[in-house]
């Protein structure tokens, strides 16, 4: 049967290693479980940051194109179809 995990080795400063161990113990998790959960949380954080950046870009472009309402967007789409 094929292994469903990959063993990895990495280094941590002693104080972070102790903190990781304490956090895992406090939550009744293994270090691996805690690290997997941390990666999930970090992935969500990165995705939210990327989404917020995209929203800021969209807001900036909307202001540049004088789009302030759904009607403005519909007008722009209609104008694009007409050309």
C-alpha positions in Angstrom: 0.0 0.0 0.0 1.4 3.4 -0.9 2.2 5.9 1.7 -0.3 8.8 2.0 2.1 11.2 3.6 5.5 12.5 2.9 8.1 12.8 5.7 9.8 16.1 5.8 12.7 17.4 7.9 13.3 21.0 8.7 15.0 23.1 11.4 13.4 25.5 13.8 15.1 27.8 16.4 14.8 26.1 19.8 12.3 28.7 21.2 10.0 28.1 18.3 10.3 24.3 18.5 9.4 24.6 22.2 6.4 26.8 21.4 5.3 24.4 18.7 5.5 21.4 21.1 3.6 23.3 23.8 0.9 24.4 21.4 0.4 20.9 20.1 0.3 19.5 23.6 -2.2 22.1 24.8 -4.5 21.2 21.9 -4.1 17.5 22.2 -2.5 17.3 18.8 0.7 15.9 17.3 3.2 18.4 15.9 2.3 17.1 12.5 -1.4 17.7 13.0 -0.7 21.2 14.3 1.5 22.0 11.4 -1.1 20.8 8.9 -3.7 23.0 10.6 -1.3 26.0 10.6 -0.8 25.5 6.9 -4.6 25.4 6.3 -4.9 28.7 8.3 -2.0 30.3 6.4 -3.5 29.2 3.0 -6.8 30.9 4.0 -4.9 34.0 5.1 -3.1 34.2 1.7 -6.2 33.6 -0.3 -8.1 36.4 1.6 -5.2 38.8 1.1 -5.1 38.0 -2.6 -8.9 38.6 -2.8 -8.7 41.9 -1.0 -5.9 43.0 -3.3 -8.1 42.1 -6.3 -11.0 44.0 -4.8 -8.8 47.1 -4.3 -7.7 46.8 -8.0 -11.3 46.5 -9.1 -12.4 49.5 -7.0 -9.5 51.6 -8.5 -10.4 50.6 -12.1 -14.1 51.3 -11.5 -13.3 54.8 -10.3 -11.0 55.3 -13.3 -13.9 54.3 -15.6 -16.5 56.3 -13.6 -18.4 53.1 -12.7 -20.4 53.8 -9.5 -23.5 51.7 -9.9 -24.8 48.6 -11.6 -26.4 50.8 -14.2 -22.9 52.2 -15.1 -21.6 48.7 -15.5 -24.6 47.7 -17.7 -24.0 50.9 -19.8 -20.4 50.0 -20.3 -21.3 46.4 -21.3 -23.9 47.8 -23.7 -21.4 50.2 -25.2 -18.8 47.4 -25.7 -21.4 45.3 -27.5 -22.3 48.1 -29.8 -18.8 48.6 -31.0 
